[in-house]
């Protein structure tokens, strides 16, 4: 699995951080998403998918086969 973020779409809602704080955080200056782990373990797949699903601007893309 590979996680990709589009910071141009992010509005800083923070839902991703609430869902998976080990994978995402927010920039202290502007609140935009910061990806902590681009290729997490399979055990974190559900949390990554949840975070992507909660993003109101679809700024998170999960590539399952990478």
mmCIF file of the N, C-alpha and C atoms, coordinates in Angstrom:
data_MODEL
# 
_entry.id   MODEL 
# 
loop_
_atom_site.group_PDB 
_atom_site.id 
_atom_site.type_symbol 
_atom_site.label_atom_id 
_atom_site.label_alt_id 
_atom_site.label_comp_id 
_atom_site.label_asym_id 
_atom_site.label_entity_id 
_atom_site.label_seq_id 
_atom_site.pdbx_PDB_ins_code 
_atom_site.Cartn_x 
_atom_site.Cartn_y 
_atom_site.Cartn_z 
_atom_site.occupancy 
_atom_site.B_iso_or_equiv 
_atom_site.pdbx_formal_charge 
_atom_site.auth_seq_id 
_atom_site.auth_comp_id 
_atom_site.auth_asym_id 
_atom_site.auth_atom_id 
_atom_site.pdbx_PDB_model_num 
ATOM 1   N N  . UNK A 1 1  ? 0.847   -1.181 0.000  1.00 0.00 ? 1  UNK A N  1 
ATOM 2   C CA . UNK A 1 1  ? 0.000   0.000  0.000  1.00 0.00 ? 1  UNK A CA 1 
ATOM 3   C C  . UNK A 1 1  ? 0.889   1.239  0.000  1.00 0.00 ? 1  UNK A C  1 
ATOM 4   N N  . UNK A 1 2  ? 0.444   2.225  -0.728 1.00 0.00 ? 2  UNK A N  1 
ATOM 5   C CA . UNK A 1 2  ? 1.125   3.513  -0.737 1.00 0.00 ? 2  UNK A CA 1 
ATOM 6   C C  . UNK A 1 2  ? 0.085   4.612  -0.544 1.00 0.00 ? 2  UNK A C  1 
ATOM 7   N N  . UNK A 1 3  ? 0.403   5.583  0.287  1.00 0.00 ? 3  UNK A N  1 
ATOM 8   C CA . UNK A 1 3  ? -0.474  6.718  0.529  1.00 0.00 ? 3  UNK A CA 1 
ATOM 9   C C  . UNK A 1 3  ? 0.100   7.928  -0.190 1.00 0.00 ? 3  UNK A C  1 
ATOM 10  N N  . UNK A 1 4  ? -0.780  8.655  -0.848 1.00 0.00 ? 4  UNK A N  1 
ATOM 11  C CA . UNK A 1 4  ? -0.380  9.885  -1.528 1.00 0.00 ? 4  UNK A CA 1 
ATOM 12  C C  . UNK A 1 4  ? -1.307  11.004 -1.065 1.00 0.00 ? 4  UNK A C  1 
ATOM 13  N N  . UNK A 1 5  ? -0.755  12.163 -0.822 1.00 0.00 ? 5  UNK A N  1 
ATOM 14  C CA . UNK A 1 5  ? -1.584  13.309 -0.439 1.00 0.00 ? 5  UNK A CA 1 
ATOM 15  C C  . UNK A 1 5  ? -1.419  14.420 -1.466 1.00 0.00 ? 5  UNK A C  1 
ATOM 16  N N  . UNK A 1 6  ? -2.467  15.198 -1.609 1.00 0.00 ? 6  UNK A N  1 
ATOM 17  C CA . UNK A 1 6  ? -2.433  16.378 -2.469 1.00 0.00 ? 6  UNK A CA 1 
ATOM 18  C C  . UNK A 1 6  ? -2.626  17.590 -1.567 1.00 0.00 ? 6  UNK A C  1 
ATOM 19  N N  . UNK A 1 7  ? -1.529  18.221 -1.156 1.00 0.00 ? 7  UNK A N  1 
ATOM 20  C CA . UNK A 1 7  ? -1.644  19.349 -0.229 1.00 0.00 ? 7  UNK A CA 1 
ATOM 21  C C  . UNK A 1 7  ? -2.419  20.532 -0.809 1.00 0.00 ? 7  UNK A C  1 
ATOM 22  N N  . UNK A 1 8  ? -2.549  20.578 -2.129 1.00 0.00 ? 8  UNK A N  1 
ATOM 23  C CA . UNK A 1 8  ? -3.312  21.659 -2.757 1.00 0.00 ? 8  UNK A CA 1 
ATOM 24  C C  . UNK A 1 8  ? -4.812  21.512 -2.526 1.00 0.00 ? 8  UNK A C  1 
ATOM 25  N N  . UNK A 1 9  ? -5.259  20.304 -2.227 1.00 0.00 ? 9  UNK A N  1 
ATOM 26  C CA . UNK A 1 9  ? -6.674  20.055 -1.949 1.00 0.00 ? 9  UNK A CA 1 
ATOM 27  C C  . UNK A 1 9  ? -7.006  20.181 -0.462 1.00 0.00 ? 9  UNK A C  1 
ATOM 28  N N  . UNK A 1 10 ? -6.015  20.013 0.388  1.00 0.00 ? 10 UNK A N  1 
ATOM 29  C CA . UNK A 1 10 ? -6.231  19.973 1.833  1.00 0.00 ? 10 UNK A CA 1 
ATOM 30  C C  . UNK A 1 10 ? -6.728  21.315 2.365  1.00 0.00 ? 10 UNK A C  1 
ATOM 31  N N  . UNK A 1 11 ? -7.714  21.231 3.267  1.00 0.00 ? 11 UNK A N  1 
ATOM 32  C CA . UNK A 1 11 ? -8.238  22.441 3.915  1.00 0.00 ? 11 UNK A CA 1 
ATOM 33  C C  . UNK A 1 11 ? -7.953  22.439 5.418  1.00 0.00 ? 11 UNK A C  1 
ATOM 34  N N  . UNK A 1 12 ? -7.222  21.430 5.884  1.00 0.00 ? 12 UNK A N  1 
ATOM 35  C CA . UNK A 1 12 ? -6.837  21.382 7.290  1.00 0.00 ? 12 UNK A CA 1 
ATOM 36  C C  . UNK A 1 12 ? -7.933  20.945 8.241  1.00 0.00 ? 12 UNK A C  1 
ATOM 37  N N  . UNK A 1 13 ? -8.877  20.152 7.771  1.00 0.00 ? 13 UNK A N  1 
ATOM 38  C CA . UNK A 1 13 ? -9.980  19.708 8.630  1.00 0.00 ? 13 UNK A CA 1 
ATOM 39  C C  . UNK A 1 13 ? -9.495  18.790 9.759  1.00 0.00 ? 13 UNK A C  1 
ATOM 40  N N  . UNK A 1 14 ? -8.442  18.027 9.531  1.00 0.00 ? 14 UNK A N  1 
ATOM 41  C CA . UNK A 1 14 ? -7.860  17.193 10.574 1.00 0.00 ? 14 UNK A CA 1 
ATOM 42  C C  . UNK A 1 14 ? -8.498  15.837 10.783 1.00 0.00 ? 14 UNK A C  1 
ATOM 43  N N  . UNK A 1 15 ? -9.444  15.456 9.952  1.00 0.00 ? 15 UNK A N  1 
ATOM 44  C CA . UNK A 1 15 ? -10.102 14.155 10.114 1.00 0.00 ? 15 UNK A CA 1 
ATOM 45  C C  . UNK A 1 15 ? -9.110  13.010 9.934  1.00 0.00 ? 15 UNK A C  1 
ATOM 46  N N  . UNK A 1 16 ? -8.142  13.197 9.053  1.00 0.00 ? 16 UNK A N  1 
ATOM 47  C CA . UNK A 1 16 ? -7.145  12.153 8.825  1.00 0.00 ? 16 UNK A CA 1 
ATOM 48  C C  . UNK A 1 16 ? -6.305  11.924 10.073 1.00 0.00 ? 16 UNK A C  1 
ATOM 49  N N  . UNK A 1 17 ? -5.942  12.983 10.740 1.00 0.00 ? 17 UNK A N  1 
ATOM 50  C CA . UNK A 1 17 ? -5.143  12.878 11.963 1.00 0.00 ? 17 UNK A CA 1 
ATOM 51  C C  . UNK A 1 17 ? -5.951  12.184 13.055 1.00 0.00 ? 17 UNK A C  1 
ATOM 52  N N  . UNK A 1 18 ? -7.225  12.510 13.150 1.00 0.00 ? 18 UNK A N  1 
ATOM 53  C CA . UNK A 1 18 ? -8.088  11.861 14.145 1.00 0.00 ? 18 UNK A CA 1 
ATOM 54  C C  . UNK A 1 18 ? -8.216  10.366 13.873 1.00 0.00 ? 18 UNK A C  1 
ATOM 55  N N  . UNK A 1 19 ? -8.239  9.983  12.605 1.00 0.00 ? 19 UNK A N  1 
ATOM 56  C CA . UNK A 1 19 ? -8.402  8.574  12.236 1.00 0.00 ? 19 UNK A CA 1 
ATOM 57  C C  . UNK A 1 19 ? -7.101  7.780  12.318 1.00 0.00 ? 19 UNK A C  1 
ATOM 58  N N  . UNK A 1 20 ? -5.977  8.433  12.035 1.00 0.00 ? 20 UNK A N  1 
ATOM 59  C CA . UNK A 1 20 ? -4.705  7.708  11.980 1.00 0.00 ? 20 UNK A CA 1 
ATOM 60  C C  . UNK A 1 20 ? -3.540  8.653  12.281 1.00 0.00 ? 20 UNK A C  1 
ATOM 61  N N  . UNK A 1 21 ? -3.384  8.984  13.543 1.00 0.00 ? 21 UNK A N  1 
ATOM 62  C CA . UNK A 1 21 ? -2.346  9.948  13.928 1.00 0.00 ? 21 UNK A CA 1 
ATOM 63  C C  . UNK A 1 21 ? -0.934  9.407  13.751 1.00 0.00 ? 21 UNK A C  1 
ATOM 64  N N  . UNK A 1 22 ? -0.801  8.104  13.554 1.00 0.00 ? 22 UNK A N  1 
ATOM 65  C CA . UNK A 1 22 ? 0.520   7.544  13.281 1.00 0.00 ? 22 UNK A CA 1 
ATOM 66  C C  . UNK A 1 22 ? 0.894   7.661  11.805 1.00 0.00 ? 22 UNK A C  1 
ATOM 67  N N  . UNK A 1 23 ? -0.094  7.970  10.952 1.00 0.00 ? 23 UNK A N  1 
ATOM 68  C CA . UNK A 1 23 ? 0.156   8.112  9.517  1.00 0.00 ? 23 UNK A CA 1 
ATOM 69  C C  . UNK A 1 23 ? 0.140   9.562  9.057  1.00 0.00 ? 23 UNK A C  1 
ATOM 70  N N  . UNK A 1 24 ? -0.633  10.396 9.746  1.00 0.00 ? 24 UNK A N  1 
ATOM 71  C CA . UNK A 1 24 ? -0.811  11.793 9.339  1.00 0.00 ? 24 UNK A CA 1 
ATOM 72  C C  . UNK A 1 24 ? -0.647  12.736 10.525 1.00 0.00 ? 24 UNK A C  1 
ATOM 73  N N  . UNK A 1 25 ? -0.192  13.935 10.236 1.00 0.00 ? 25 UNK A N  1 
ATOM 74  C CA . UNK A 1 25 ? -0.190  15.019 11.203 1.00 0.00 ? 25 UNK A CA 1 
ATOM 75  C C  . UNK A 1 25 ? -0.524  16.293 10.432 1.00 0.00 ? 25 UNK A C  1 
ATOM 76  N N  . UNK A 1 26 ? -0.560  17.407 11.144 1.00 0.00 ? 26 UNK A N  1 
ATOM 77  C CA . UNK A 1 26 ? -0.860  18.676 10.494 1.00 0.00 ? 26 UNK A CA 1 
ATOM 78  C C  . UNK A 1 26 ? 0.293   19.642 10.687 1.00 0.00 ? 26 UNK A C  1 
ATOM 79  N N  . UNK A 1 27 ? 0.573   20.420 9.658  1.00 0.00 ? 27 UNK A N  1 
ATOM 80  C CA . UNK A 1 27 ? 1.603   21.439 9.702  1.00 0.00 ? 27 UNK A CA 1 
ATOM 81  C C  . UNK A 1 27 ? 1.224   22.467 10.758 1.00 0.00 ? 27 UNK A C  1 
ATOM 82  N N  . UNK A 1 28 ? 2.150   22.812 11.606 1.00 0.00 ? 28 UNK A N  1 
ATOM 83  C CA . UNK A 1 28 ? 1.876   23.769 12.687 1.00 0.00 ? 28 UNK A CA 1 
ATOM 84  C C  . UNK A 1 28 ? 1.559   25.171 12.167 1.00 0.00 ? 28 UNK A C  1 
ATOM 85  N N  . UNK A 1 29 ? 2.108   25.517 11.023 1.00 0.00 ? 29 UNK A N  1 
ATOM 86  C CA . UNK A 1 29 ? 1.915   26.862 10.487 1.00 0.00 ? 29 UNK A CA 1 
ATOM 87  C C  . UNK A 1 29 ? 0.555   27.066 9.825  1.00 0.00 ? 29 UNK A C  1 
ATOM 88  N N  . UNK A 1 30 ? 0.142   26.100 8.982  1.00 0.00 ? 30 UNK A N  1 
ATOM 89  C CA . UNK A 1 30 ? -1.087  26.303 8.215  1.00 0.00 ? 30 UNK A CA 1 
ATOM 90  C C  . UNK A 1 30 ? -2.152  25.230 8.433  1.00 0.00 ? 30 UNK A C  1 
ATOM 91  N N  . UNK A 1 31 ? -1.850  24.199 9.212  1.00 0.00 ? 31 UNK A N  1 
ATOM 92  C CA . UNK A 1 31 ? -2.818  23.155 9.508  1.00 0.00 ? 31 UNK A CA 1 
ATOM 93  C C  . UNK A 1 31 ? -3.003  22.122 8.417  1.00 0.00 ? 31 UNK A C  1 
ATOM 94  N N  . UNK A 1 32 ? -2.232  22.222 7.340  1.00 0.00 ? 32 UNK A N  1 
ATOM 95  C CA . UNK A 1 32 ? -2.390  21.283 6.236  1.00 0.00 ? 32 UNK A CA 1 
ATOM 96  C C  . UNK A 1 32 ? -1.769  19.931 6.571  1.00 0.00 ? 32 UNK A C  1 
ATOM 97  N N  . UNK A 1 33 ? -2.259  18.902 5.916  1.00 0.00 ? 33 UNK A N  1 
ATOM 98  C CA . UNK A 1 33 ? -1.837  17.538 6.188  1.00 0.00 ? 33 UNK A CA 1 
ATOM 99  C C  . UNK A 1 33 ? -0.352  17.346 5.872  1.00 0.00 ? 33 UNK A C  1 
ATOM 100 N N  . UNK A 1 34 ? 0.276   16.541 6.725  1.00 0.00 ? 34 UNK A N  1 
ATOM 101 C CA . UNK A 1 34 ? 1.656   16.105 6.532  1.00 0.00 ? 34 UNK A CA 1 
ATOM 102 C C  . UNK A 1 34 ? 1.633   14.583 6.637  1.00 0.00 ? 34 UNK A C  1 
ATOM 103 N N  . UNK A 1 35 ? 2.129   13.930 5.618  1.00 0.00 ? 35 UNK A N  1 
ATOM 104 C CA . UNK A 1 35 ? 2.172   12.464 5.603  1.00 0.00 ? 35 UNK A CA 1 
ATOM 105 C C  . UNK A 1 35 ? 3.393   11.996 6.381  1.00 0.00 ? 35 UNK A C  1 
ATOM 106 N N  . UNK A 1 36 ? 3.168   11.174 7.392  1.00 0.00 ? 36 UNK A N  1 
ATOM 107 C CA . UNK A 1 36 ? 4.257   10.656 8.215  1.00 0.00 ? 36 UNK A CA 1 
ATOM 108 C C  . UNK A 1 36 ? 4.829   9.359  7.664  1.00 0.00 ? 36 UNK A C  1 
ATOM 109 N N  . UNK A 1 37 ? 3.968   8.525  7.082  1.00 0.00 ? 37 UNK A N  1 
ATOM 110 C CA . UNK A 1 37 ? 4.380   7.219  6.561  1.00 0.00 ? 37 UNK A CA 1 
ATOM 111 C C  . UNK A 1 37 ? 3.722   7.025  5.206  1.00 0.00 ? 37 UNK A C  1 
ATOM 112 N N  . UNK A 1 38 ? 4.516   6.952  4.146  1.00 0.00 ? 38 UNK A N  1 
ATOM 113 C CA . UNK A 1 38 ? 3.928   6.805  2.809  1.00 0.00 ? 38 UNK A CA 1 
ATOM 114 C C  . UNK A 1 38 ? 3.614   5.356  2.447  1.00 0.00 ? 38 UNK A C  1 
ATOM 115 N N  . UNK A 1 39 ? 4.312   4.409  3.068  1.00 0.00 ? 39 UNK A N  1 
ATOM 116 C CA . UNK A 1 39 ? 4.083   2.983  2.799  1.00 0.00 ? 39 UNK A CA 1 
ATOM 117 C C  . UNK A 1 39 ? 3.903   2.233  4.116  1.00 0.00 ? 39 UNK A C  1 
ATOM 118 N N  . UNK A 1 40 ? 2.740   2.367  4.735  1.00 0.00 ? 40 UNK A N  1 
ATOM 119 C CA . UNK A 1 40 ? 2.518   1.721  6.032  1.00 0.00 ? 40 UNK A CA 1 
ATOM 120 C C  . UNK A 1 40 ? 2.342   0.208  5.901  1.00 0.00 ? 40 UNK A C  1 
ATOM 121 N N  . UNK A 1 41 ? 2.406   -0.468 7.028  1.00 0.00 ? 41 UNK A N  1 
ATOM 122 C CA . UNK A 1 41 ? 2.199   -1.916 7.060  1.00 0.00 ? 41 UNK A CA 1 
ATOM 123 C C  . UNK A 1 41 ? 0.748   -2.248 6.727  1.00 0.00 ? 41 UNK A C  1 
ATOM 124 N N  . UNK A 1 42 ? 0.536   -3.477 6.366  1.00 0.00 ? 42 UNK A N  1 
ATOM 125 C CA . UNK A 1 42 ? -0.807  -3.945 6.003  1.00 0.00 ? 42 UNK A CA 1 
ATOM 126 C C  . UNK A 1 42 ? -1.799  -3.774 7.159  1.00 0.00 ? 42 UNK A C  1 
ATOM 127 N N  . UNK A 1 43 ? -1.312  -3.835 8.382  1.00 0.00 ? 43 UNK A N  1 
ATOM 128 C CA . UNK A 1 43 ? -2.173  -3.679 9.551  1.00 0.00 ? 43 UNK A CA 1 
ATOM 129 C C  . UNK A 1 43 ? -2.796  -2.286 9.627  1.00 0.00 ? 43 UNK A C  1 
ATOM 130 N N  . UNK A 1 44 ? -2.198  -1.313 8.981  1.00 0.00 ? 44 UNK A N  1 
ATOM 131 C CA . UNK A 1 44 ? -2.693  0.064  9.022  1.00 0.00 ? 44 UNK A CA 1 
ATOM 132 C C  . UNK A 1 44 ? -3.574  0.402  7.830  1.00 0.00 ? 44 UNK A C  1 
ATOM 133 N N  . UNK A 1 45 ? -3.858  -0.591 6.988  1.00 0.00 ? 45 UNK A N  1 
ATOM 134 C CA . UNK A 1 45 ? -4.665  -0.367 5.790  1.00 0.00 ? 45 UNK A CA 1 
ATOM 135 C C  . UNK A 1 45 ? -6.043  0.195  6.119  1.00 0.00 ? 45 UNK A C  1 
ATOM 136 N N  . UNK A 1 46 ? -6.733  -0.400 7.074  1.00 0.00 ? 46 UNK A N  1 
ATOM 137 C CA . UNK A 1 46 ? -8.080  0.055  7.422  1.00 0.00 ? 46 UNK A CA 1 
ATOM 138 C C  . UNK A 1 46 ? -8.074  1.496  7.928  1.00 0.00 ? 46 UNK A C  1 
ATOM 139 N N  . UNK A 1 47 ? -7.094  1.831  8.745  1.00 0.00 ? 47 UNK A N  1 
ATOM 140 C CA . UNK A 1 47 ? -7.005  3.196  9.265  1.00 0.00 ? 47 UNK A CA 1 
ATOM 141 C C  . UNK A 1 47 ? -6.712  4.186  8.145  1.00 0.00 ? 47 UNK A C  1 
ATOM 142 N N  . UNK A 1 48 ? -5.843  3.803  7.222  1.00 0.00 ? 48 UNK A N  1 
ATOM 143 C CA . UNK A 1 48 ? -5.531  4.681  6.092  1.00 0.00 ? 48 UNK A CA 1 
ATOM 144 C C  . UNK A 1 48 ? -6.752  4.887  5.210  1.00 0.00 ? 48 UNK A C  1 
ATOM 145 N N  . UNK A 1 49 ? -7.489  3.827  4.941  1.00 0.00 ? 49 UNK A N  1 
ATOM 146 C CA . UNK A 1 49 ? -8.714  3.929  4.134  1.00 0.00 ? 49 UNK A CA 1 
ATOM 147 C C  . UNK A 1 49 ? -9.755  4.787  4.840  1.00 0.00 ? 49 UNK A C  1 
ATOM 148 N N  . UNK A 1 50 ? -9.876  4.637  6.142  1.00 0.00 ? 50 UNK A N  1 
ATOM 149 C CA . UNK A 1 50 ? -10.823 5.452  6.902  1.00 0.00 ? 50 UNK A CA 1 
ATOM 150 C C  . UNK A 1 50 ? -10.449 6.931  6.803  1.00 0.00 ? 50 UNK A C  1 
ATOM 151 N N  . UNK A 1 51 ? -9.174  7.221  6.975  1.00 0.00 ? 51 UNK A N  1 
ATOM 152 C CA . UNK A 1 51 ? -8.708  8.608  6.894  1.00 0.00 ? 51 UNK A CA 1 
ATOM 153 C C  . UNK A 1 51 ? -9.003  9.199  5.517  1.00 0.00 ? 51 UNK A C  1 
ATOM 154 N N  . UNK A 1 52 ? -8.742  8.433  4.482  1.00 0.00 ? 52 UNK A N  1 
ATOM 155 C CA . UNK A 1 52 ? -9.015  8.908  3.123  1.00 0.00 ? 52 UNK A CA 1 
ATOM 156 C C  . UNK A 1 52 ? -10.509 9.147  2.923  1.00 0.00 ? 52 UNK A C  1 
ATOM 157 N N  . UNK A 1 53 ? -11.325 8.257  3.463  1.00 0.00 ? 53 UNK A N  1 
ATOM 158 C CA . UNK A 1 53 ? -12.769 8.399  3.332  1.00 0.00 ? 53 UNK A CA 1 
ATOM 159 C C  . UNK A 1 53 ? -13.341 9.576  4.097  1.00 0.00 ? 53 UNK A C  1 
ATOM 160 N N  . UNK A 1 54 ? -12.689 9.957  5.173  1.00 0.00 ? 54 UNK A N  1 
ATOM 161 C CA . UNK A 1 54 ? -13.158 11.075 5.993  1.00 0.00 ? 54 UNK A CA 1 
ATOM 162 C C  . UNK A 1 54 ? -12.732 12.435 5.450  1.00 0.00 ? 54 UNK A C  1 
ATOM 163 N N  . UNK A 1 55 ? -11.767 12.444 4.557  1.00 0.00 ? 55 UNK A N  1 
ATOM 164 C CA . UNK A 1 55 ? -11.249 13.715 4.034  1.00 0.00 ? 55 UNK A CA 1 
ATOM 165 C C  . UNK A 1 55 ? -12.319 14.413 3.190  1.00 0.00 ? 55 UNK A C  1 
ATOM 166 N N  . UNK A 1 56 ? -12.730 15.620 3.588  1.00 0.00 ? 56 UNK A N  1 
ATOM 167 C CA . UNK A 1 56 ? -13.814 16.296 2.870  1.00 0.00 ? 56 UNK A CA 1 
ATOM 168 C C  . UNK A 1 56 ? -13.427 16.784 1.472  1.00 0.00 ? 56 UNK A C  1 
ATOM 169 N N  . UNK A 1 57 ? -12.139 16.834 1.174  1.00 0.00 ? 57 UNK A N  1 
ATOM 170 C CA . UNK A 1 57 ? -11.708 17.313 -0.147 1.00 0.00 ? 57 UNK A CA 1 
ATOM 171 C C  . UNK A 1 57 ? -11.018 16.235 -0.978 1.00 0.00 ? 57 UNK A C  1 
ATOM 172 N N  . UNK A 1 58 ? -11.029 15.008 -0.489 1.00 0.00 ? 58 UNK A N  1 
ATOM 173 C CA . UNK A 1 58 ? -10.389 13.877 -1.195 1.00 0.00 ? 58 UNK A CA 1 
ATOM 174 C C  . UNK A 1 58 ? -8.911  14.151 -1.477 1.00 0.00 ? 58 UNK A C  1 
ATOM 175 N N  . UNK A 1 59 ? -8.218  14.697 -0.491 1.00 0.00 ? 59 UNK A N  1 
ATOM 176 C CA . UNK A 1 59 ? -6.806  15.017 -0.646 1.00 0.00 ? 59 UNK A CA 1 
ATOM 177 C C  . UNK A 1 59 ? -5.892  13.799 -0.425 1.00 0.00 ? 59 UNK A C  1 
ATOM 178 N N  . UNK A 1 60 ? -6.478  12.692 0.002  1.00 0.00 ? 60 UNK A N  1 
ATOM 179 C CA . UNK A 1 60 ? -5.696  11.479 0.296  1.00 0.00 ? 60 UNK A CA 1 
ATOM 180 C C  . UNK A 1 60 ? -6.088  10.386 -0.682 1.00 0.00 ? 60 UNK A C  1 
ATOM 181 N N  . UNK A 1 61 ? -5.087  9.794  -1.312 1.00 0.00 ? 61 UNK A N  1 
ATOM 182 C CA . UNK A 1 61 ? -5.297  8.672  -2.233 1.00 0.00 ? 61 UNK A CA 1 
ATOM 183 C C  . UNK A 1 61 ? -4.537  7.464  -1.694 1.00 0.00 ? 61 UNK A C  1 
ATOM 184 N N  . UNK A 1 62 ? -5.219  6.327  -1.676 1.00 0.00 ? 62 UNK A N  1 
ATOM 185 C CA . UNK A 1 62 ? -4.607  5.085  -1.244 1.00 0.00 ? 62 UNK A CA 1 
ATOM 186 C C  . UNK A 1 62 ? -4.410  4.207  -2.481 1.00 0.00 ? 62 UNK A C  1 
ATOM 187 N N  . UNK A 1 63 ? -3.160  3.815  -2.720 1.00 0.00 ? 63 UNK A N  1 
ATOM 188 C CA . UNK A 1 63 ? -2.822  2.893  -3.802 1.00 0.00 ? 63 UNK A CA 1 
ATOM 189 C C  . UNK A 1 63 ? -2.625  1.533  -3.157 1.00 0.00 ? 63 UNK A C  1 
ATOM 190 N N  . UNK A 1 64 ? -3.580  0.636  -3.343 1.00 0.00 ? 64 UNK A N  1 
ATOM 191 C CA . UNK A 1 64 ? -3.589  -0.630 -2.629 1.00 0.00 ? 64 UNK A CA 1 
ATOM 192 C C  . UNK A 1 64 ? -2.507  -1.601 -3.076 1.00 0.00 ? 64 UNK A C  1 
ATOM 193 N N  . UNK A 1 65 ? -2.141  -1.596 -4.321 1.00 0.00 ? 65 UNK A N  1 
ATOM 194 C CA . UNK A 1 65 ? -1.227  -2.610 -4.850 1.00 0.00 ? 65 UNK A CA 1 
ATOM 195 C C  . UNK A 1 65 ? 0.214   -2.144 -4.971 1.00 0.00 ? 65 UNK A C  1 
ATOM 196 N N  . UNK A 1 66 ? 0.587   -1.152 -4.217 1.00 0.00 ? 66 UNK A N  1 
ATOM 197 C CA . UNK A 1 66 ? 1.976   -0.664 -4.309 1.00 0.00 ? 66 UNK A CA 1 
ATOM 198 C C  . UNK A 1 66 ? 2.696   -0.870 -3.012 1.00 0.00 ? 66 UNK A C  1 
# 
